[in-house]
Amino acid sequence: MDMLPLSLGSTEVGVLMDKSAKFWDRMAKRYSKQPIADEASYQKKIQLTHEYLKPDMEVLELGCGTGSTAIIHSPYVKHIRAIDISSKMIEIAQDKTDKKKIDNITFETLTIDDLNDQEQQLDVVLGFSILHLLENKEAVIANIYKMLKPGGIFISSTMCLGDTMKWLKIITPIGKLLGLMPLVNFFTKDQLKTSLVDAGFDIDRFWHPGKGKAVFIVAKKQLFNEETS
């Protein structure tokens, strides 16, 4: 399936988002019980992320799922606002933090399009396993850049399916139509880097654990605007 066109109207986008939310609502309980597929890579990404976190930071996590990653990062920052399109995922995440008595994470059922009040307010945005599930990653990346303070960072881990699993393009439209698969976009790791650079980011760290695995990127917003520097 190719990237959705920018000309999608609000009605079409709303229908797609509603279908995606329902898909992930159905998957929430099963998703919360799934083991991590590549524990070694996951732990390294956690470690690398912690190198960028500081106790006074305001963090936004996009597509937080059932909250596991937000919970891991919460001791290292001031506050995490964690959002997901699935209300069922958020319910599970909230239950986890309630049981652990964690008080510096705010979970909300939202899409990134709902975030209109965050311009230059955030130190860090986290986006793990989310960019390839969006209608338009370029628009999302541009919005992330806008939300970050000068010098802020966007940390992502993304399956770049354009480099591998090309056969998935054939079955994805059928699976989405039947409600068996979410929307999935196909792009390469080089195309993802280009999208980040075009939005104004500098690539501070790039790590690809291997073929068929997600690409880990730390992208930094310029400290000064070129126009004013």
N, C-alpha and C positions, 0 to 999 in steps of 0.2 A: 504494500500500500504506500502510495506516495504521500509527501507532506500535504496537509490540507491547505487549500488556497486562502490567501489573506482576505478574499472577498466573501467569506462565509458571513452570513447575516447573524444577528443576535439570536434569532429563533433557532437556526440550525445549530449554533454553538450551544445554546441552552439544552437542546435535545441531546446532543452528544455528551454534555456534562452530566445530564440526568442519567443516561444509560451507563456511563462510567461509574457514577456513584452507586447505582443499583448493583453493578457487577461486583464492586469492591465490598459492598455491604454483604453480599452473599458469600464472599470469600473470607470475611474477617476472622471468623473462628478458626477456620482451617489454616489461614495465614499465620495466626498468632501461635500455632502449635508447630509450624514448620521449622526444622533445624536450619542453621546457617549452612549454605552450600559449600562455602570456602572459608572456613574458620580462620585460617592463617592470614589470608588477604584482608578479611574483615578486621582482625585485630590490628594489623599494620595500619589500616586506614583510620581506625580509632586513635592509635598512637600519633599518627601524623596530624590528625585534626587537633588533638590536644596541644600540640606544639604552637598552635595559633590562638588558642583560647586564653582569656585572662579574666580574673575575678570580677571586673567592672563591666563586662561586656553584655550588651543587649543582642540576643540572637533570635533569628526566625528560622524555623525548619519547615520546609515545604514538603508535603506528602509524607507526613510523619508516621503513617501507618498505625501500628499498635503501641508506639511510644518507646520502644526499646532503646533506640539510639539517643533520643532526647534524654532519657533517664541516665544513660551512661555519661553524657556530657554535662548534665546539670550541676555536678559539684564544682565544675571548672569555670562557671560563668555566673553573672548576676541573675539573669532571667532568660528563659526560652519561651517564645511564643511558637507553639507547634500546631500546624493546621493540616487538615486532610479533608478530601472531598467526601469521605465515607463516615457517616455518623456512627456506624457500628464499630469501625476502627477506633474512633475517638472514645467511645464508651469503654472499650477494652483498655485503652491507654490511660484513661482517667482512673479506672479501677486499679491499675497497677500503681499509679502514683499515690492514690489514697492509701493503699495497703503499705506502701513504703514510707508514707508520711513525707513526701517530697512537696515542698511548697513554692518552688521557684520555676515551675512549668505551668503555662496556661495552654490548655488544649481547646481547639475550636474547630467546628465543622465549617470550613471555608475553602474557597478556591483562591488562587493568586489574584484573579480578577476582582475579588472582593476587597483587596488591600489597596485602598486609595489614600491612606493617611500616613504613609510611612516614608515620605521622601527625606532622604539623608538622615534617617533616624537610627539606623542599625549598624552594628559593628561587624556582624557576621550573618550570612545567609547560608543555610545548609540545604542541599538538594540531593538526596541519596535515592537512586533508582526511580527518578521522576521525569527527567527531561525527555526521555524517549516515549513517555506516555502522554505527552501534551500535544494539543492541536498545532501550536505554533511556538517552537522553542525560541525563535528569535525575539518575538514579542515578550516572552517571559524573561529572557535574559536581559533585555533592555529595561524591563520593570525592576528586576533585581538590582541592576546597576544604579537606577534612580533611587532605590530605597536605601542603599548603603551610604554611610558617611564617606568623605574623602579618605582614602587609605583602607577602607573596609574590604572584607574578603568574602568571596563566594566559593564554598567548598562543595564539590559535587562528585558523585560516583555514578557513572552512566554506562549502560549497555549500548555500545555503538554497533547496532545490528547490520549496518551497511558494510561492515568489515567481515562479518561472518553471519551464518544462519540466513543467507539470502533466500533459501527455500521457504522461509517463514512468510515472505511476502505473498506467496501463493495462497496460503491457507488463512492468513490473518483476516482478510475481508469477509470470508465465509464464517469464521469463528466469531467475529464481531457482530455480524448480522444475526447469528443465532443466539447471541448473548453469552457465548462460551469464552470469549476473549475480550480484553479491553482494547481501546484504541492504541495502536503501536506505530511509531514513526521510525523510519529507517534512515540513518546517516552514519558516516564514518567518523573515526576519532579525529581525523584532520578537519573534517567539516565542522565538528563540534568546536575544535580550537579556533577555527576561523570565525565562527559565530560569536565566541567570547571576545576575541580581539576586535572584531568589527563593532562590538558594543562599547568598546573603550577599555576593556580589561587588559592587564598584563598577566601572562601566565607565570605564576611564581613556582608552581610544582606540577609535574606531570608524571604519573606512574601508571603503567599498564602491566598488571600481574602476568598476563599471558593470553593466548588466543582463546576467544570465547568468554573472556572475563571482563568485568566492568572497568572502565577507565576512571582513575582518580585524578581530579584536577583541582588545584587551588589557584583561583584567579583573583587578582588584586585590583581594586579601583584606584585610579591615579590619585595621588595625594593633592595635586593641584590641577585645575583645569588648564588645558593648553592655551585657551583664550586669555587667561589671566596670568599665566606664568611668564 
